[in-house]
Amino acid sequence: MSSWRFRGGSTIAALGAIAVVLACSPEDSEPAGDRYQVRGVVRAAQLADEPRRLRIQHESIEDLIGVDGLVEPMNAMTMSMVVAESTNVPDGLVQGDKVRFVLDVDWSRSPTALIVEVERLDGSAELQLE
């Protein structure tokens, strides 16, 4: 008959750490890609269904790091982007609202770009959308 002896707290601590890692999924963690502060105008908002999305006409992102690790500026354009589950979206955000948002870009993830912060700007803010 085989038996094992308790050899201290390290075994229990290791098992506890493994359980924590296994219990966490990518959706539970904060996105951790390259982050860019961007301004734009909301063109459409789909916030009632998952995944939440904002379609935003945004200014250029001059310092965007591309999939190859090099700086590849992104021109101003209109994009539909997923809003991270943990992101608080201002109440009553509608088409035409000017916003500042933080875009988290991780080329190894799908979706590659997630909005992780968003705030409404003053309507008089001047944006460079062309």
N, C-alpha and C positions, 0 to 999 in steps of 0.2 A: 504494500500500500504506500502510495506516495503522499507526501505532505509538503507544504511550503510554510515558511515562517514569515511573519511580518518583519520587514527589515527597515522600518522607520517611515517617516512621513514623505520621503521623496517619491515612493511609488504612488502613493495616493495623490500627491501634487501633480505628478506627470499624467496620471489618468484624468485628473480634473482639467488640466490644460488641454489634453486631447479632446475631451468632451466639449469644451468651449469652442475650440477651432471647428469641430464638426457641426456644432449647432449654428454657427454663423454662416450665412450665405452672402454672396456678393451684393444682393439687394439690401441686406441689412447694414452694410458698411457705407461709410461716406465715400463718394467717388473721389479718386485720387489721381487724376490726370493732370495735364498742364492746364492752367486756368487763365482766362482772358476776360477783362472787363470790357463790355461792349455796350453801345447804345443803339437804340432803334425805335421803330414804330410797330405796334401790334397790328397785324393785318387780319388775324383770326385767332380765336382762343377756343380750344377744346379742353375744358377743365373738369367736366362732369364725369368723363369716362377715363379708364386706365388704358394705355398710358396717357397721362395728361400731355397736351402739346400746345405750343405757341408757334404761330407762323409770324415771323418778325422780319421786317425790312431793316437790315442793320448796316451800320457803318463798316468800313474796311477794318480788318484785323491785320495790322502791319507786321506783328511779331509772331504769327502763327507758326508753330513747329510742325512740319509735315511728318508723314509716316516714316520718312528716311532720316529724321532727326535734324533736317536742315530748315532754316527759316524760309517759309513759303507764304508770303503775304496773301491774304484772301481779300478779294475786292468786295465792295459793298454789294449786297444782294439780298434777296428774300429767301428765307429758309424756314422749313417746318422743323421744330426741334422738340425733343422730349424733355419734360420737366421732371427732375428727380423726385422720387416719392417724398423725401424729407424737406423739399423746398416749399416755403410759405409763399403763396402768390397773393398779391394785394387783392382785397375784396373788390368786386365790381370792375375788374380789369376788362376793358372792351377794345374793339377795333378802333384804331386811331390814337390810343394812349401811347405816349412816349415813355420808354422804359430804359433803365440801365440794368444789365443782367451779367452774371458771371457764367461763362461757358467753360465747362470742364471737358477737355478733349483727351481721350485715351484710345489710341489706334488699335489696341488689342481687345477692345470691348465693343459690344453691340448693344445699344447704339454708340457710335464713336463719340458723339457730342451730347452732353446733358446740360440743361440749365440747372444750376445749383443755387442761385440767388436771383431774385428779381425785385425791382422796386420801380414805382411810378415816378417819372420825372415831371417837373413843372411843364405845362403845355407850351411855354414860351422858349423852351430849350431849343437851340439851333443845332440841327444834326447835318452831317455830311453823308447823304445817302446815295450819291452818284459817283 
